[in-house]
């Protein structure tokens, strides 16, 4: 089991140390960050009052499993910077649990019902996870990023929170 906690400065080093190169940083944080990730870069992004960052915690031992953020803009909520830091936890349903907790947080605390996220097209495991929770690929929106001489395509995925709640019987 996992829970979300406010991401605070004391956990910056865990996040910074989990990003090993520029490609991992782009996959995690997009073009806003420049490798190596620094506390100053994290401070700058989290100074935006429309952004909430969470530490994802293993409830059995209070260790950090991952990181996630929600950014609120134009009556929508964008999930991002979703990372399972503990590689041993990947592929075990933790990502889906994280998404469900983020969606419940938005539903219970905010008015936004249009939820979206971006994911690189080669990240098949993440795409399958997002689809399992209820996200669908938006064919009308793609982002292109240049990363170390490579061209990466980010897919946009969307979810209507009211439909999701009704379909899944979430309280």
MOCOR-V829888 format. One record per run of one state. SS is the DSSP state (helix for helix, strand for strand, loop for the rest). FROM is the first residue (numbers start at 1). LEN is the number of residues. If there is no record, write none. Layout:
[[SS	FROM	LEN] [SS	FROM	LEN]]
This chain:
[[loop	1	1] [strand	2	5] [loop	7	2] [helix	9	10] [loop	19	3] [helix	22	11] [loop	33	6] [helix	39	8] [loop	47	4] [strand	51	8] [loop	59	5] [strand	64	10] [loop	74	2] [strand	76	9] [loop	85	2] [helix	87	3] [loop	90	4] [helix	94	16] [loop	110	4] [strand	114	7] [loop	121	3] [helix	124	10] [loop	134	2] [strand	136	12] [loop	148	2] [strand	150	11] [helix	161	8] [loop	169	3]]
